[in-house]
Amino acid sequence: MGLNGINNSFIAKLYETTKPQKSAQQQNINFKGLQADTVSFTNKDRKAEVEGKMINYIHKILNDDIKLQPDQPLKIKTQKEHIPFVNLMMQEAYKMGSGRVVVEIEEPELEALRKKYNAPEFECKKKRDEELRKESAAFIEFNSANSPYTKAGLSSEEAKKLINSTKVDIPKDIQK
């Protein structure tokens, strides 16, 4: 073996390891047609967009419709499907200075169980509402006919995702 043979293979290997690397842009891995440096976090963006729509509608309700004042109590009556919206509304009401936010959640399944077993309604709810009226509380109610998701401009798909994010099913054997 001559020295030339060793040098040539050594030089060839050296060249392979030291040849210019591709630019950072050329090295990006394609994933479903998108380059790694341009992949957006669409779920995060969509969630922020949905939240933004809801907050805009909440501000309209609190500022324009009910004109919530500092230290004024707020009572929200709603169905369980609207919990994500009501959570944001509570936050915004407290940020505006509402001294007290009361939420009453209607659950048809639980109401049916209460009636089935003749459980009495709580007297404290009536007393609480009387107290809120004396304190000049603002009252708002959301239901299927008055859906905050629709009025906030959410698509049915966006609303469905929000509703399913907090859904709790009562087992069928307990409902009977």
C-alpha positions as MATLAB code, in Angstrom:
seq = 'MGLNGINNSFIAKLYETTKPQKSAQQQNINFKGLQADTVSFTNKDRKAEVEGKMINYIHKILNDDIKLQPDQPLKIKTQKEHIPFVNLMMQEAYKMGSGRVVVEIEEPELEALRKKYNAPEFECKKKRDEELRKESAAFIEFNSANSPYTKAGLSSEEAKKLINSTKVDIPKDIQK';
ca = [
       0.000    0.000    0.000;
       1.336    3.265   -0.914;
       1.108    6.470    0.976;
      -0.926    7.936   -1.838;
      -3.798    5.439   -1.328;
      -4.114    6.320    2.356;
      -3.924   10.010    1.741;
      -6.542    9.938   -0.991;
      -9.111    8.044    1.134;
      -8.311   10.216    4.155;
      -8.753   13.350    2.065;
     -12.032   12.004    0.643;
     -13.391   11.330    4.168;
     -12.153   14.705    5.359;
     -13.932   16.375    2.459;
     -17.213   14.585    3.285;
     -17.181   15.848    6.857;
     -16.096   19.361    6.045;
     -18.068   20.120    2.909;
     -20.349   23.110    3.332;
     -23.541   22.347    5.228;
     -26.929   23.324    3.851;
     -28.260   26.628    5.036;
     -30.681   26.578    7.951;
     -33.563   27.230    5.552;
     -32.519   24.312    3.287;
     -32.374   21.948    6.293;
     -35.969   22.516    7.406;
     -37.998   19.350    7.484;
     -41.213   19.345    5.508;
     -44.315   18.216    7.366;
     -47.508   18.082    5.336;
     -46.149   20.716    3.002;
     -45.093   23.142    5.748;
     -41.537   23.967    6.616;
     -40.503   23.617   10.239;
     -39.724   27.306   10.596;
     -43.144   28.333    9.294;
     -45.390   25.934   11.210;
     -47.934   27.930   13.162;
     -49.618   26.777   16.304;
     -53.122   26.914   14.877;
     -54.890   25.371   17.872;
     -53.381   27.976   20.175;
     -54.236   30.732   17.694;
     -57.814   29.489   17.321;
     -58.279   29.271   21.078;
     -57.048   32.863   21.456;
     -59.340   33.977   18.622;
     -62.370   32.277   20.214;
     -61.518   33.766   23.596;
     -61.120   37.192   21.996;
     -64.584   36.985   20.408;
     -66.110   36.016   23.746;
     -64.316   38.797   25.641;
     -65.474   41.383   23.082;
     -69.068   40.255   23.543;
     -68.648   40.198   27.335;
     -67.415   43.805   27.287;
     -70.442   44.771   25.179;
     -72.768   43.136   27.717;
     -71.081   44.547   30.812;
     -70.388   48.046   29.472;
     -73.254   48.743   27.072;
     -76.150   46.451   27.946;
     -76.178   46.232   31.739;
     -73.738   49.086   32.420;
     -72.049   47.326   35.333;
     -70.810   49.787   37.964;
     -67.945   49.364   40.451;
     -69.047   47.364   43.507;
     -72.322   46.416   41.804;
     -73.183   42.724   42.236;
     -73.854   40.617   39.158;
     -75.990   37.478   38.984;
     -75.606   35.189   35.998;
     -78.133   32.418   35.451;
     -77.072   29.953   32.801;
     -77.127   26.426   31.513;
     -74.114   24.206   32.065;
     -73.127   24.446   28.372;
     -72.186   28.078   28.896;
     -69.699   27.545   31.742;
     -66.600   28.471   29.668;
     -68.257   31.755   28.656;
     -69.456   32.475   32.195;
     -65.956   31.848   33.597;
     -64.596   34.583   31.325;
     -67.523   36.852   32.164;
     -66.836   36.465   35.888;
     -63.178   37.392   35.374;
     -64.084   40.479   33.365;
     -66.757   41.546   35.874;
     -64.267   41.310   38.731;
     -61.694   43.248   36.676;
     -64.325   45.979   36.230;
     -64.743   46.163   39.992;
     -67.886   44.140   40.595;
     -67.849   43.319   44.264;
     -69.762   40.072   43.914;
     -70.562   37.725   41.044;
     -73.129   34.993   41.657;
     -73.559   32.184   39.155;
     -76.565   29.875   39.101;
     -76.130   26.924   36.775;
     -79.205   25.081   35.570;
     -78.687   21.399   34.902;
     -81.766   19.711   33.461;
     -80.551   16.254   34.491;
     -80.100   17.274   38.117;
     -83.408   19.146   38.133;
     -85.154   16.015   36.820;
     -83.548   13.966   39.604;
     -84.650   16.500   42.220;
     -88.244   16.325   40.971;
     -88.166   12.530   40.682;
     -87.200   12.159   44.338;
     -89.341   15.106   45.532;
     -86.334   16.923   46.946;
     -87.281   20.424   48.110;
     -85.894   23.510   46.440;
     -83.489   25.485   48.524;
     -85.026   28.493   50.234;
     -81.603   30.125   50.337;
     -81.715   30.780   46.563;
     -84.821   32.933   46.969;
     -83.300   34.819   49.898;
     -80.068   35.344   47.979;
     -81.959   36.796   45.005;
     -83.938   39.137   47.286;
     -80.679   40.325   48.831;
     -79.168   40.895   45.373;
     -82.183   42.985   44.320;
     -81.796   45.150   47.428;
     -78.131   45.677   46.476;
     -79.183   46.789   42.945;
     -77.501   43.819   41.327;
     -77.421   43.383   37.579;
     -79.084   40.183   36.364;
     -78.368   38.311   33.146;
     -79.551   34.945   31.891;
     -78.206   32.710   29.139;
     -80.112   29.755   27.716;
     -80.406   27.875   24.439;
     -82.498   30.683   22.915;
     -80.053   33.322   24.209;
     -76.741   31.557   23.578;
     -73.699   33.708   24.332;
     -71.661   31.664   21.854;
     -73.921   32.576   18.946;
     -74.095   36.220   19.963;
     -70.295   36.367   20.354;
     -69.947   35.235   16.739;
     -68.580   31.743   17.379;
     -69.158   29.061   14.781;
     -71.146   25.997   15.802;
     -67.893   23.988   15.712;
     -66.149   26.431   18.065;
     -69.125   26.416   20.435;
     -69.290   22.621   20.395;
     -65.597   22.365   21.338;
     -66.119   24.731   24.271;
     -69.191   22.853   25.460;
     -67.433   19.488   25.240;
     -64.428   20.831   27.144;
     -66.482   20.935   30.351;
     -69.017   18.203   29.715;
     -69.729   15.774   32.538;
     -72.166   12.975   31.883;
     -74.393   11.574   34.598;
     -74.439    7.759   34.338;
     -77.643    6.402   32.774;
     -78.438    4.126   35.736;
     -78.480    7.138   38.070;
     -80.661    9.200   35.716;
     -83.428    6.531   35.750;
];
